[in-house]
Amino acid sequence: MNEGKESDLYVGLCPELNVSSYGDTPEEARESLKEAVSLFLEECEHMGTLKDILEEAGFEHRLHPHDEWLTPHPFMAEEIDIRTVA
């Protein structure tokens, strides 16, 4: 998830799936993004496109030792905006 502040809101972004959401605080943006990603994946499953979407995003499907999708990147990454005073 990438976080950034736009106007008075914090924006959470899952670039692998091109899903974003927002909140008044970083925590709210994070929780809102989790819900948005969950709903997106549920809809993909419902439409029968989940496998294709995950493969296009770079996820790897493994069946052994159990059925799972592995992320192409670390589980979580956060970007922090650093500003300097001139």
Secondary structure, 3 states (H helix, E strand, C coil): CEEEEECCEEEEEECCCCEEEEECCHHHHHHHHHHHHHHHHHHHHHHCCHHHHHHHCCCEEECCCCCEEECCCCCCCCCCCCCCCC
